[in-house]
Amino acid sequence: MSGGLSEQIVFDDFLKVDIRVGTVIEAEPYPEARKPAFKLRIDFGPEIGVKKTSAQVTKHYTCEGLVGKQVAAVVNFPPRQIGKFMSEVLTLGFPDEGGEVVLIEPGKPVPNGGRLY
């Protein structure tokens, strides 16, 4: 997902995308995935709760290293079937020089459920 600049949007378009911070509370291998991935359970605080997702982050992260890490995710997409697993949020990252995902993390601990602005 790289390339040129996307088309311009208005601020109201940005507000439609609900990006929140959560803490990974569980991570496990997802061997059934087509590409190497982990299954994650992320705590987004009392308003949103715990959501599950799959993430193709096996190059830079381990299951043990992900637990306790705060990450950013889009929480208002509809659930999406990923193989036999139902993903409820989209965890966000940027590609490194080799195209592998580097997760977005706050620079300091913040309360779970905080919205990006």
Secondary structure by P-SEA (a helix, b strand, c coil): ccccccccccaaaaaabbbbbbbbcbbbbccccccbbbbbbbbcccccccccccccccccccccccccccccccccccccccccccccbbbbbbbccccbbbbbbbccccccccccc
